[in-house]
Amino acid sequence: MTDPRTPLAVIVQVDRDRCIGSGMCASTAPGSLTLGADGLARPLREQPTGAAGEPLTPELADAVDFCPVEALTLYGARDGRRISPAG
């Protein structure tokens, strides 16, 4: 049984074809997202599918919500289900 105090582990994916480099994500969740040398968003820690993931923080959830072009998607690290944005 999972401890309810343990944050959900997620995988962050960036659709680089959609990203416009607004920087909203990097400023909202600087511990999880950054803008690369090309000016587009990328996770600080690349997480392949099936990886341990990173904790879902309120800041990371907000970064996904604030993206003006919906270029960010969160998936559950454990089961791969789409968490946000709702599909």
N, C-alpha and C positions, 0 to 999 in steps of 0.2 A: 504494500500500500504506500502511496506517495504522501509525503509530509506536506500538508496544505500551506505551510510557511515557506516551502521551497519554490522559488519562481519557476515558471514554465520555461523550459529550454527551447530556443527557436533557432532556425536557420534564416538568415536574411538574404534575399536575392534582389539584385538590382537589374532591371531591364535597361540595359545601356542604350538600346535603340530609342527608348522613350525618354530617358533622362535628359533634362535640359540644363543641368548644372546650376539650379537656383541656389543651392546651398542650404535650403531650409532643413534638410535632414541632418547635415553635418553640424549645424548650429544648434539643433534641438537635441541630438543624441551624439555628442562628440566622442563618447566612450565606445560607440559602436560603428559610426559611419564617418567617412571623410570624403573630400573631393580629391581625386587623383590628379596627376600632372596634366591629364587631358581635360580637366575641368568637370569631369563626370563623377557621380557618386560611386562609392564602393565601400563594402564592409571593411572595417579595420582588420578583422580576422576572417579570411575566406574559410567557409565551412562547406565541405562537400555534403551531399545528401547522405544521411546515415551517421553524420558526425555528432559529437556530443552537444554541439550548439552553444549558445550563450544565453544568459538569463534574459527573459522578457522584462524589461524595465518600463516604467511609465513613459520615460523619455523616448525609448525606442518605439513604443506604440504610438506616441504622438508624432514622431518623425514620419511614420508610415501614413498617418492620417493627414499630415500637413503637406505631403508631396503634391505639388500642383498638377502633376501629370500622371499620378499613380504608377510611378516607376518602381516602387518598393513593394515587396511581398514578404510576409512572414509565414514560415511553415513550422509545424511542430517538429522538433529534432527527433523525437521518439517515434512518431507515427507518420510523419510526412504530410499530415493534413494541413490544408491552407487555413491560416488563422486570420490574416488581415492583408489587404482589405477583403471584406466579405465578397465572395464571388457569386 
